[in-house]
Amino acid sequence: MKNILVLGASTRADRYSNMAMKKLEAKGYAVFSLGKSKGSVGAMEIETTPFSIENLYAISIYLNAANQAGYYQYIVKLKPGKVIFNPGAENNILEAILDKHKIPFERACTLVLLSIDQL
């Protein structure tokens, strides 16, 4: 099972991060989530403070660039296998930081990647 962190998770069913969490879980991923409000999506708890995750396959980001700044060092420290910038989350500054630390990234939609089995 691959560990994935959804950064910018929401309990609101109409949010793409919420849809992604459900689809990731349905596809067999171990889903971890970090958001601004505590809550849950099904059995998946949304945390509000950064936490450690071992063997992190990917981070799927659903925060705009301005809201990502506080997470730069956290993301680097987690050493994910890759970072996915979902539409609206593109961030040249974080991409440069990831490049410096040799962490792969892509600008893509997690939901689309899942639907075509390319995650």
LINQUI-V758983 format. One record per residue. SS is DSSP state (H for helix, E for strand, C for the rest). PHI is phi in whole degrees, 0 to 359 (* if undefined). Layout:
ss={SS,SS}
phi={PHI,PHI}
This chain:
ss={C,C,E,E,E,E,E,C,C,C,C,C,C,C,C,H,H,H,H,H,H,H,H,H,H,H,C,C,C,E,E,E,E,E,C,C,C,C,E,E,E,C,C,E,E,E,E,C,C,C,C,C,C,C,C,E,E,E,E,E,E,C,C,C,H,H,H,H,H,H,H,H,H,H,H,H,H,H,C,C,C,C,E,E,E,C,C,C,C,C,C,H,H,H,H,H,H,H,H,H,C,C,C,C,E,E,E,C,C,H,H,H,H,H,H,C,C,C,C}
phi={*,266,274,223,254,261,261,103,293,223,279,286,297,273,269,296,298,294,299,294,303,296,290,300,298,297,273,96,279,273,262,247,215,227,214,276,234,290,168,212,236,62,271,272,276,261,270,245,236,306,217,275,224,276,48,279,290,201,242,253,263,238,249,288,306,298,272,270,308,290,252,307,292,300,298,298,297,291,51,291,294,194,237,249,267,289,309,94,254,304,205,298,294,295,299,295,296,297,303,302,263,56,255,295,212,211,265,200,255,304,298,292,304,295,292,249,53,242,279}
